[in-house]
């Protein structure tokens, strides 16, 4: 376990998060449940913001990547901490606005934004839109013209850097659906295209090389390539960029195959990138751009855990032992999608010796409904509280009502007190939008 002050084993031998016993949380709120450590969220937001302030003279901003976990409470925290957000759908933007987050501090992404999403963003006063196709630039210019505004935009470029990570979450490869390639001239062409639009203001460039990256050099290489591209565009088109958005992708700890990074380690990541930008700006006689970064997973992943109650236990002698819980792929589909590995422990017996390897299975009618494979646990019993760590990112965000199960509620824990930030669903919620055509109703 990547322990910290707000995630540890307490004197009772129980898992503790945010100063509150996880067993008490399970008893009070029932399971399955997502639990978020507010202090860790704030600490991660602050380390990025403070590093930009101290190492880059405040010439930049942190944008929380909403796709990792979006709800009103997280946007309220981001607003209090003085950082921006990025959104990738009208739904994320709407949620942020309902939480009172200022649209001017939001950036919108997406490789195929819907026209209604662009209209909503413009009408809301979105701060900036990241253009990811020629068609989008055309549509956005027309929509801005109708509204009599000039919309600030970045273009997403693909520097061709392949980070060492899972293939499904590499987003800057030459064949990626995201961005315009530098090597084939597409990035230069989109810059020309946008610069010719009367109602678009090109502010600069965005790139994102992937996720769950631990190698600092990957980020440095990406920064170098984008700065080289910026110099080329200045020399050939006479345009000097003002903003550089390097995305996110900083790795987090899921299990002991991953480095156990501390908060200060993320400051070192960012310092390394800042130094690379400064060096390249000097080399090419460029102004140091306003730097934007978009951490999501690294802010929220380790802040979150999921608590379950152990139910059925199936021991297939000499082959496999299943420990089934009251959740599953409907609250965490990442093993099914990516074979993602997690750390699992019994929250109520966290100091017991691990005596066997088991597969943690969910309750869905699906053979692939697995949460973890070959994890070491004490001999589990029905009724034990099982905790899966580092589930703050892409669990609630990707959850579903598969098999008409409930998406679990979420609580925020701070100084030993837990409060709902996503309330429990009910059976009525599951059928709320269902309709029966008249011809199917019995006479």
C-alpha positions as CSV (number, residue, x, y, z in Angstrom):
1,X,0.0,0.0,0.0
2,X,1.2,3.5,-0.8
3,X,0.6,4.8,2.6
4,X,0.1,8.5,3.6
5,X,-1.3,10.3,6.6
6,X,-4.8,9.9,5.2
7,X,-4.5,6.3,4.0
8,X,-3.1,3.8,6.5
9,X,-3.8,0.9,8.8
10,X,-5.1,2.1,12.2
11,X,-4.5,0.6,15.6
12,X,-7.6,-1.6,15.3
13,X,-6.0,-3.3,12.3
14,X,-8.5,-1.7,9.9
15,X,-8.0,0.4,6.8
16,X,-8.4,4.1,7.5
17,X,-8.9,6.8,4.9
18,X,-9.3,10.5,5.5
19,X,-9.1,9.9,9.3
20,X,-12.1,7.6,9.2
21,X,-12.2,3.8,9.7
22,X,-13.2,2.1,6.4
23,X,-15.3,-0.5,8.3
24,X,-17.2,2.3,9.9
25,X,-17.8,3.9,6.4
26,X,-19.1,0.5,5.1
27,X,-21.4,0.2,8.1
28,X,-22.8,3.7,7.8
29,X,-23.2,3.9,4.1
30,X,-23.4,0.3,3.0
31,X,-21.5,-1.3,0.1
32,X,-20.4,-1.1,-2.6
33,X,-19.3,2.5,-2.2
34,X,-16.7,4.8,-3.6
35,X,-14.7,6.7,-1.0
36,X,-12.7,9.8,-1.7
37,X,-10.0,11.5,0.5
38,X,-10.6,15.2,0.2
39,X,-7.2,16.2,1.7
40,X,-5.3,14.1,-0.9
41,X,-7.3,15.7,-3.7
42,X,-6.5,19.2,-2.5
43,X,-2.8,18.3,-1.8
44,X,-2.4,17.1,-5.4
45,X,-4.1,20.1,-6.9
46,X,-1.8,22.3,-4.8
47,X,1.4,20.7,-5.7
48,X,0.9,21.3,-9.4
49,X,-0.3,24.8,-8.9
50,X,2.5,25.7,-6.5
51,X,5.1,24.3,-8.8
52,X,3.9,26.4,-11.7
53,X,3.8,29.5,-9.4
54,X,7.3,28.9,-7.9
55,X,9.2,27.4,-10.9
56,X,7.5,29.2,-13.8
57,X,6.6,32.5,-12.2
58,X,2.9,31.7,-12.2
59,X,2.9,31.8,-16.0
60,X,0.5,28.9,-16.4
61,X,-2.5,27.0,-15.0
62,X,-3.6,23.6,-13.8
63,X,-6.6,22.1,-15.5
64,X,-8.3,19.2,-13.7
65,X,-9.1,16.5,-16.3
66,X,-12.8,15.9,-15.7
67,X,-12.9,12.5,-17.4
68,X,-11.1,10.9,-14.5
69,X,-14.0,11.7,-12.1
70,X,-16.7,14.3,-12.6
71,X,-19.3,15.4,-10.1
72,X,-20.4,18.7,-8.6
73,X,-18.2,18.3,-5.5
74,X,-15.0,17.8,-7.5
75,X,-15.7,21.0,-9.4
76,X,-16.4,22.9,-6.2
77,X,-13.0,21.7,-4.8
78,X,-11.3,22.8,-8.1
79,X,-12.9,26.2,-7.9
80,X,-11.8,26.7,-4.2
81,X,-8.3,25.6,-5.1
82,X,-8.1,28.2,-7.9
83,X,-7.4,25.8,-10.8
84,X,-9.2,25.3,-14.1
85,X,-10.8,22.2,-15.7
86,X,-10.9,20.4,-19.0
87,X,-14.1,18.9,-20.2
88,X,-14.7,16.5,-23.0
89,X,-18.5,16.6,-23.3
90,X,-21.4,18.8,-22.9
91,X,-22.4,16.7,-19.8
92,X,-19.1,17.4,-18.0
93,X,-19.4,21.2,-18.8
94,X,-23.0,21.2,-17.6
95,X,-22.1,19.5,-14.3
96,X,-19.3,22.0,-13.8
97,X,-21.6,25.0,-14.4
98,X,-24.2,23.6,-12.1
99,X,-21.5,23.5,-9.4
100,X,-20.9,27.2,-10.0
101,X,-17.6,26.7,-11.8
102,X,-16.7,29.6,-14.1
103,X,-16.9,28.5,-17.8
104,X,-14.1,30.9,-18.6
105,X,-11.7,28.7,-16.7
106,X,-12.7,25.6,-18.7
107,X,-11.1,24.1,-21.8
108,X,-13.1,21.7,-24.0
109,X,-11.5,18.7,-25.8
110,X,-12.8,15.9,-28.0
111,X,-12.1,14.4,-31.4
112,X,-15.7,14.6,-32.5
113,X,-17.5,17.3,-30.6
114,X,-21.2,17.5,-31.4
115,X,-22.5,20.7,-32.8
116,X,-24.9,21.0,-29.9
117,X,-21.9,20.7,-27.5
118,X,-20.0,23.4,-29.3
119,X,-23.1,25.6,-29.3
120,X,-23.5,25.0,-25.5
121,X,-19.8,25.7,-24.9
122,X,-19.9,29.0,-26.8
123,X,-23.2,30.1,-25.2
124,X,-21.7,29.3,-21.8
125,X,-18.6,31.4,-22.4
126,X,-16.1,28.6,-22.6
127,X,-12.5,29.7,-22.0
128,X,-10.9,27.8,-24.9
129,X,-11.7,24.9,-27.3
130,X,-9.1,22.5,-28.5
131,X,-9.6,21.9,-32.2
132,X,-9.2,18.3,-33.4
133,X,-10.4,18.4,-37.0
134,X,-10.6,20.7,-40.0
135,X,-14.4,20.2,-40.0
136,X,-14.6,21.3,-36.4
137,X,-12.6,24.5,-37.2
138,X,-15.1,25.3,-39.9
139,X,-18.1,24.7,-37.8
140,X,-16.7,26.5,-34.8
141,X,-15.9,29.6,-37.0
142,X,-19.4,29.6,-38.3
143,X,-21.0,29.3,-34.8
144,X,-18.8,32.0,-33.5
145,X,-19.7,34.3,-36.4
146,X,-23.4,33.9,-35.7
147,X,-22.7,34.9,-32.1
148,X,-20.5,37.8,-33.0
149,X,-17.5,36.5,-31.0
150,X,-14.0,35.4,-31.6
151,X,-13.4,32.1,-29.9
152,X,-10.0,31.2,-28.4
153,X,-8.7,27.9,-29.6
154,X,-5.7,25.6,-29.4
155,X,-4.9,22.9,-32.0
156,X,-4.1,19.5,-30.9
157,X,-0.9,18.2,-32.4
158,X,0.6,14.8,-32.4
159,X,4.4,15.0,-31.8
160,X,4.9,11.3,-32.5
161,X,6.0,10.4,-29.0
162,X,5.1,6.9,-27.8
163,X,5.0,6.7,-24.1
164,X,5.6,3.3,-22.4
165,X,2.1,2.4,-21.4
166,X,-0.9,0.3,-22.3
167,X,-1.6,0.5,-26.1
168,X,-5.2,1.4,-25.5
169,X,-4.2,4.5,-23.6
170,X,-1.5,5.7,-25.9
171,X,-2.9,8.8,-27.6
172,X,0.0,10.4,-29.5
173,X,1.1,7.6,-31.8
174,X,1.2,8.4,-35.5
175,X,-2.1,6.4,-36.0
176,X,-3.9,8.0,-33.1
177,X,-7.5,9.3,-33.6
178,X,-6.4,12.4,-31.7
179,X,-4.4,15.4,-33.0
180,X,-2.6,16.4,-36.2
181,X,0.7,14.8,-37.0
182,X,3.8,17.0,-37.1
183,X,5.9,14.6,-39.3
184,X,3.3,14.5,-42.1
185,X,2.6,18.2,-42.3
186,X,-1.0,17.9,-41.0
187,X,-0.2,20.1,-37.9
188,X,1.1,22.9,-40.0
189,X,-1.9,22.7,-42.3
190,X,-4.4,23.0,-39.5
191,X,-2.5,26.0,-38.2
192,X,-2.8,27.7,-41.5
193,X,-6.5,26.8,-41.7
194,X,-7.3,28.2,-38.2
195,X,-5.2,31.4,-38.7
196,X,-7.4,32.2,-41.8
197,X,-10.6,32.0,-39.7
198,X,-12.0,35.4,-38.8
199,X,-13.8,34.2,-35.7
200,X,-11.1,32.0,-34.2
201,X,-8.1,33.1,-32.2
202,X,-5.3,30.6,-32.3
203,X,-3.7,30.7,-28.9
204,X,-1.3,27.8,-29.3
205,X,-0.9,24.1,-29.2
206,X,-2.1,21.1,-27.2
207,X,-0.6,17.6,-27.0
208,X,-1.1,14.6,-24.8
209,X,1.1,11.6,-25.2
210,X,-0.7,9.0,-23.1
211,X,-1.6,7.9,-19.6
212,X,0.0,6.2,-16.6
213,X,3.5,7.4,-17.6
214,X,6.4,7.3,-15.1
215,X,9.3,8.2,-17.4
216,X,10.0,11.9,-17.1
217,X,11.9,11.8,-20.4
218,X,8.7,11.0,-22.3
219,X,7.3,14.4,-21.2
220,X,10.5,16.2,-21.9
221,X,10.7,14.7,-25.4
222,X,7.1,15.8,-26.1
223,X,7.8,19.3,-24.8
224,X,10.9,19.5,-27.0
225,X,9.1,18.4,-30.1
226,X,6.2,20.8,-29.6
227,X,8.6,23.7,-29.0
228,X,10.5,22.8,-32.1
229,X,7.2,22.8,-34.0
230,X,6.4,26.2,-32.6
231,X,9.7,27.6,-33.8
232,X,9.0,26.1,-37.3
233,X,5.6,27.7,-37.4
234,X,7.0,31.1,-36.3
235,X,9.6,30.9,-39.0
236,X,7.3,29.7,-41.8
237,X,4.0,31.3,-41.0
238,X,5.1,34.3,-38.9
239,X,2.8,33.1,-36.0
240,X,4.2,32.9,-32.5
241,X,2.1,30.9,-30.0
242,X,1.1,32.2,-26.6
243,X,-0.1,28.9,-24.9
244,X,1.3,25.4,-24.6
245,X,-0.9,22.7,-23.1
246,X,1.0,19.5,-22.5
247,X,-1.9,17.5,-21.3
248,X,-1.6,15.0,-18.4
249,X,-0.6,11.4,-18.1
250,X,1.5,11.3,-14.9
251,X,1.5,7.8,-13.5
252,X,0.1,6.6,-10.2
253,X,0.5,3.6,-7.9
254,X,-2.0,0.8,-8.4
255,X,0.1,-2.1,-7.1
256,X,3.7,-2.9,-6.2
257,X,4.6,-3.2,-9.9
258,X,4.3,0.6,-9.9
259,X,6.6,3.2,-8.3
260,X,5.3,4.6,-5.0
261,X,5.4,8.3,-5.7
262,X,4.9,10.9,-3.1
263,X,3.4,14.3,-3.6
264,X,6.7,16.0,-4.0
265,X,7.6,13.6,-6.8
266,X,4.9,15.1,-9.0
267,X,6.5,18.5,-8.4
268,X,9.8,17.1,-9.8
269,X,8.0,15.8,-12.9
270,X,6.7,19.3,-13.6
271,X,10.0,21.0,-12.8
272,X,11.7,18.8,-15.3
273,X,9.2,19.8,-18.0
274,X,9.4,23.4,-17.2
275,X,13.1,23.4,-17.5
276,X,12.8,21.7,-20.9
277,X,10.4,24.5,-22.1
278,X,12.7,27.2,-20.8
279,X,15.7,25.7,-22.5
280,X,13.9,25.3,-25.9
281,X,12.4,28.8,-25.7
282,X,15.9,30.2,-25.3
283,X,17.3,28.0,-28.1
284,X,14.6,29.1,-30.6
285,X,14.3,32.8,-29.3
286,X,10.7,32.2,-28.4
287,X,8.7,33.7,-25.6
288,X,8.1,31.3,-22.8
289,X,4.5,30.2,-23.4
290,X,1.7,30.2,-20.9
291,X,1.9,26.6,-19.6
292,X,-1.1,24.4,-19.1
293,X,-1.2,20.9,-17.7
294,X,-4.1,18.6,-17.4
295,X,-3.7,16.1,-14.5
296,X,-6.7,13.9,-13.7
297,X,-5.7,10.4,-12.7
298,X,-2.8,11.7,-10.6
299,X,-5.1,14.0,-8.6
300,X,-8.0,11.6,-8.0
301,X,-6.9,8.0,-8.5
302,X,-5.1,7.3,-5.2
303,X,-7.5,9.6,-3.4
304,X,-10.2,7.0,-4.1
305,X,-10.9,3.5,-2.8
306,X,-13.9,1.2,-3.3
307,X,-15.4,-0.8,-0.5
308,X,-17.3,-4.1,-1.0
309,X,-18.8,-6.8,1.2
310,X,-17.6,-10.4,0.5
311,X,-20.4,-12.7,-0.4
312,X,-20.1,-16.1,-2.0
313,X,-16.8,-18.0,-1.9
314,X,-16.1,-20.7,-4.4
315,X,-13.0,-22.9,-4.0
316,X,-12.3,-25.0,-7.1
317,X,-9.7,-27.3,-5.5
318,X,-6.3,-27.2,-7.2
319,X,-7.5,-24.7,-9.8
320,X,-8.9,-21.4,-8.6
321,X,-10.6,-19.8,-5.6
322,X,-13.2,-17.1,-6.2
323,X,-14.1,-14.5,-3.7
324,X,-17.3,-12.7,-4.9
325,X,-18.3,-9.2,-3.8
326,X,-21.4,-7.1,-4.1
327,X,-20.0,-5.0,-6.9
328,X,-18.2,-5.8,-10.1
329,X,-17.6,-4.6,-13.6
330,X,-20.6,-2.3,-13.4
331,X,-18.6,-0.1,-10.9
332,X,-15.1,-0.9,-12.2
333,X,-14.8,-2.1,-15.8
334,X,-11.1,-1.5,-16.0
335,X,-10.0,-5.1,-15.5
336,X,-12.3,-6.2,-18.3
337,X,-11.1,-3.4,-20.6
338,X,-7.4,-3.2,-19.8
339,X,-6.6,-6.1,-17.5
340,X,-5.8,-3.3,-15.0
341,X,-4.1,-4.5,-11.8
342,X,-5.1,-3.3,-8.3
343,X,-4.2,-3.7,-4.7
344,X,-6.8,-5.5,-2.7
345,X,-7.1,-6.0,1.0
346,X,-9.6,-6.9,3.7
347,X,-10.4,-3.6,5.3
348,X,-11.6,-5.2,8.6
349,X,-8.5,-7.5,8.8
350,X,-5.8,-5.5,7.2
351,X,-3.0,-6.8,9.4
352,X,-3.9,-10.5,9.0
353,X,-1.3,-12.6,7.2
354,X,-2.1,-13.3,3.5
355,X,-2.4,-17.0,3.2
356,X,-3.8,-17.6,-0.3
357,X,-4.2,-16.2,-3.8
358,X,-7.7,-15.6,-5.0
359,X,-9.6,-14.1,-7.9
360,X,-12.0,-11.3,-6.9
361,X,-15.2,-11.7,-8.9
362,X,-18.3,-9.4,-9.2
363,X,-21.9,-10.3,-9.1
364,X,-22.8,-9.7,-12.8
365,X,-24.0,-12.5,-15.1
366,X,-20.8,-12.3,-17.1
367,X,-17.8,-14.6,-17.0
368,X,-15.5,-11.6,-17.5
369,X,-16.8,-9.8,-14.4
370,X,-13.5,-9.9,-12.6
371,X,-12.0,-7.2,-10.4
372,X,-8.6,-8.7,-9.6
373,X,-6.8,-12.0,-10.4
374,X,-4.3,-13.8,-8.2
375,X,-4.3,-11.3,-5.4
376,X,-3.0,-12.3,-2.0
377,X,-5.5,-12.2,0.9
378,X,-6.1,-13.7,4.3
379,X,-8.7,-16.5,4.1
380,X,-11.7,-14.4,3.3
381,X,-15.1,-15.0,4.9
382,X,-18.6,-13.9,3.9
383,X,-19.2,-10.5,5.5
384,X,-15.6,-9.3,5.3
385,X,-15.2,-5.8,4.0
386,X,-12.9,-5.9,0.9
387,X,-11.2,-2.7,-0.2
388,X,-9.8,-2.0,-3.7
389,X,-7.3,0.8,-3.6
390,X,-6.6,3.6,-6.2
391,X,-10.0,3.4,-7.7
392,X,-10.6,7.2,-7.8
393,X,-10.0,7.6,-11.5
394,X,-12.1,6.0,-14.3
395,X,-14.2,3.9,-12.0
396,X,-17.3,6.0,-11.3
397,X,-16.7,7.7,-14.6
398,X,-17.0,4.4,-16.5
399,X,-19.6,2.8,-14.3
400,X,-22.9,1.5,-15.8
401,X,-26.2,-0.1,-14.7
402,X,-25.2,-3.4,-16.4
403,X,-27.7,-6.1,-15.3
404,X,-29.6,-3.2,-13.9
405,X,-27.3,-3.0,-10.9
406,X,-26.9,0.3,-9.1
407,X,-23.9,2.6,-9.8
408,X,-22.6,2.9,-6.2
409,X,-22.8,6.2,-4.4
410,X,-19.7,8.2,-3.5
411,X,-18.7,9.8,-0.2
412,X,-16.1,12.4,0.5
413,X,-14.0,12.0,3.7
414,X,-12.3,14.8,5.5
415,X,-11.0,14.9,9.0
416,X,-12.8,11.8,10.0
417,X,-16.2,12.8,8.6
418,X,-17.8,11.3,5.5
419,X,-20.6,12.9,3.4
420,X,-22.3,11.9,0.2
421,X,-21.2,13.6,-3.0
422,X,-23.1,11.2,-5.2
423,X,-26.3,9.8,-3.6
424,X,-27.4,6.2,-3.8
425,X,-29.5,5.1,-6.8
426,X,-32.9,3.4,-6.3
427,X,-34.9,1.0,-8.4
428,X,-37.0,3.9,-9.5
429,X,-33.9,5.6,-10.9
430,X,-33.3,2.5,-13.0
431,X,-36.7,2.8,-14.7
432,X,-37.1,6.5,-14.6
433,X,-36.6,7.0,-18.4
434,X,-38.2,3.8,-19.5
435,X,-41.3,4.1,-21.7
436,X,-43.8,1.5,-22.9
437,X,-45.4,2.3,-26.3
438,X,-49.2,2.2,-26.1
439,X,-49.3,-0.8,-28.5
440,X,-47.4,-2.9,-26.0
441,X,-49.7,-2.2,-23.1
442,X,-52.2,-4.8,-22.2
443,X,-55.8,-4.0,-22.7
